[in-house]
Amino acid sequence: MSTKVQTDKNIELAGKLLKYLTKSKDVPDFPQDVSFVPFSSTDKKLNEANEELLKSISKEEKPVAIAEEPNTKKDSWKIIPVNF
C-alpha cells in the first residue's frame, strides 16, 4: 500500500474517531499530546501498514494509543494505550 493511500484512509478513519471522541460520554482522559493509530474494522491491508506505523511512532517519546474502529455504528471505538 502506498503511503498516500494509507494516509488518505487514515484521515478518513481519524474523522470518524474524532466524531466519536467529541460526541461520546464515556471517553477516558488522554495525555494532551497523544497520537492515535487507527485500525479499520474491514481493511486488513491498511491494518498491516498501520502496524508498521505503530512500531515506528511507539519508539518516540510521546504517548501513543491504538484506536480500533467498531464493527457497527452502535459499538464504541476501542482505545488501547500503547506507551502511557
Secondary structure, 3 states (H helix, E strand, C coil): CCHHHHHHHHHHHHHHHHHHHHHCCCCCCCCCCCEEEEECCCCHHHHHHHHHHHHHHHCCCCCEEEEECCCCCCCCCEEEECCC
